[in-house]
Amino acid sequence: MTSTDSAQQPTDAPAKAPAKDPWDLPDVSGLVVGVLGGTGPQGKGLAYRLARAGQKVIIGSRAAERAQAAADELGHGIEGHDNAETARRSDLVIVAVPWEGHGKTLESLREELAGKLVVDCVNPLGFDKKGAYALKPQEGSAAEQAAALLPDSRVTAAFHHLSAVLLQDPEIAEIDTDVMVLGEVRADVEIVQALAGRIPGMRGVFAGRLRNAHQVESLVANLISVNRRYKAHAGLRVTDV
């Protein structure tokens, strides 16, 4: 048999499956989304936008009465409970608490958040007379701190670069921005990407593993400088994707 004949013989090697379309994302419309820190500007804005898009949303706060007051203000079927009850009732939990209370809040909710998909959007920042600047937690980032404190949860990071002003403005129909999503498990990242895509104008873009979260969190300090200089509410768009 010649080498040419050999090359023409059939093989038993299985055909390669076609590559998955990275924009083929799951249906997340049935998920209950909890927002810890949902009475603050960022959490409140995210809760409003997701509920307005048809998502079932629960706002969490240290005080249930405060959470319910914020929920009543926003409408769209949003519920309000204390943080622990919010975590228990939710399939996916967005962490939007102030950086100063980040660690203690998550540590106190370790049991309630076990088995949950957790999305950390906290930005560790400091402020002085020169403006905003990034802080680097001992663990590397807020998201990595969350992962260390919640070993039984599936931690991702997203929603860092959104303007709370735009999120809460009912006159704005679409938020023109991309959402950088980071995580260790592709399926979890795709759920968060799909959730971001529920908000008109937004797109969730995979941006790496949690070890890269510090750069994403830190970029908010730059955006604050942009906003102050140009009196804007700057977001991000990833080109050629």
N, C-alpha and C positions, 0 to 999 in steps of 0.2 A: 504494500500500500504506500502510495506516495504521500509526501507531506501535504499536497493539495487535497488528496482524497480524505486524509485524516481531518483536515480543517472543515470539510463539508459534512462530517458525520454529526447526527443529532446528539445533544447532550441532555443529561437529566437535571441540569441546574435549573432551579425555579426562576421564572421570569420576575424581574424586579417590579415591585408595586410602584405605581406612579407616585411621585412626591405629592404630599398633601399641600393643598393651597393654604398658605399661612393666614389668609383672610377667611377661611372656612371656620367660623367660630360657633360655639354652642348657643342654644337658646337658653337664656337666663331669665326670661320674663316671669317665671314662676318662683324665683328665689325671693325670700324675705331678707331685706337688707337692714341691718342695724347700724346706727351711726353713734359711736361713743364720742361725746363732746358735741352732740348735735344741737346744743344751745349756743355754741360759739359761731362766729361768722362763717368759717369754712365748712364746718359740719352742717350748719343750718342750710347753707347754700346747696351743698351736695344732696341733702335730704329733699329739699324742694325740687331740684332738677330731676332727680330720679323718680320721685313720686309723680311729678308732672308728666314724666314719660311713661307712666303706668306701672312702675315698680311698687311693690308693697314695702313700705319703709317704716321703721321704728326709730324714734329719737331716744337716745340715752343720756342721762345726766346723773350726777350724784344725788340729786333730789328729784323724785318722781313728779312732784308738782311743777317744778320748773320745766321738766321735759314735756309734760302735758300742755303747759301754757304755750311753749314754742310750737308744739304740734298743732294746737288749735289755731295759732296765728298763721301757720303755713297752709293748713287745709290739705286737700288732695288725699284724704284718707289716712294721713300720717298719724301714728300712735306715739305716745310718750310714756316711758317707764324709767325706773332707775337703771343704772348701768348693768347690774347683774341680771335683771329681768330682760333687758334688751338683748344681752348676749345669749340668754337661754332661748329666747323666742326666734332668734335670727339664724338663717343659713349662712350668711356672709356678714362679717362685721367690719365696718370701716372705722379706723382709729383716727380721730381728728381732735384729740385733746391737746392742750398746751404742752409744749416740750417739758416744762418744769414738772408737770404731774404725770408724764408719760410712763415712767418706770413703775411708780407706785400704783397707778391705775391698772396696768396690765398684770402686775404681780397679784393684785387683789382679785382679779377675775380669771386666774389660771384655770380653775375648775370649770367655770361657766363657758370658757372659750375652748375647752378641749374638744378636738374633733372638728372645729369650725375653720372655715376659710377666713383669715384675717388680712385686711388690706390696710397697711400703715401709710398714712399720708402726712405724717408729722415732720416738720422741718426744724432741726436744732439750729437756732440762730441766736446771735447776740446783737446788741445795738449799743452804739456809742455816738459821740458827736460826729464821727465820720460816716455814720450810717450803719446798715446791716452787714453782718459778717457771719460766716459759717462756723459752727462749733463741731468738733469731732468727738462723739461719745467714745467711751473706752472700748465698746464692742465694735466700733467702726462707723455705725450709722444708727439712726432711730429704728430702722427696719431690722437690723441685726440685733439690736437690743431686744426688740419684740420677739424675735425668733429664739433668743437665749432665755427669755422669761416665759415663753409659751412653748415648751418642748412638745406638747401634745396637740398643737394647732398647726395649720398650714399657712405660713406667713408669706405674704407678698407685699409689694410696695407700689403705690400709684397715687394719682390725683394731687401731686405736689405743687404743680405750677398753675393752679386755677385761681382766677380772681374771685374773691368772695363777693365783691360788688356786682360783677356780672352775673354770678350764679344766682344772686337773690333778686335781680331786677326782673320783674314780671313782664316788662315791655320788650325784653330781648328774647327772641324766639330761638336763636341758635348761638352756641358758644363755639367760635371758630378757633379750635386748638387741638393739638394732639396730646395724649396722655401717655407718658412713659410708664411701662409696667415691668416690674422686675420680680423674679421668683425662681425657686429651685425646680419646680415641677411644671412641665409645659401645660398640662391640663388645667392647673390652677391659674396660671398666667392667662390662658385663653378665656377662662371664665371672667376674669377681671377686664380683659380687653373687650369682651362682649358687653359687659356692664357699662363700660365707658361709652361704647358705641350706641347705647340706648338713648343717650342725651344728644339731641340734634346738634350737628356741627362738630361733635367730638369723634375722635378715633383713638383706640387703644393700640399702642405700638410696643412690641417686645423690646426691652432695652437691656437685657442681661440678667445675671444672677444677683442675689442680694449683696454680694461683696462689692457690687458697683453702685449700691444705693447712695453712698455718701456723696458722690458727684452730682447725682440727681437732686438730692435734698439741698446741697450747697448752692445749686444754681439759682435757687429762689432769692438769695441775697443779691445776685446780679440783676434779676428781674425787678426787684424792689428799686434798685438804682435806676433802671430804665424807666420805670413808672414815675419816679419822682422827677427825673429830668424832663420827660416828655408829657407828663400829666396824662398817663395812659393806663391801661389795664392789660399789660403785655402777657401773651401766652407763647406757646411754641408750636412750630410746624416742622416735621421731619420731611425733607425733600427726597425725591427719587425713590420713594417706597410706596 
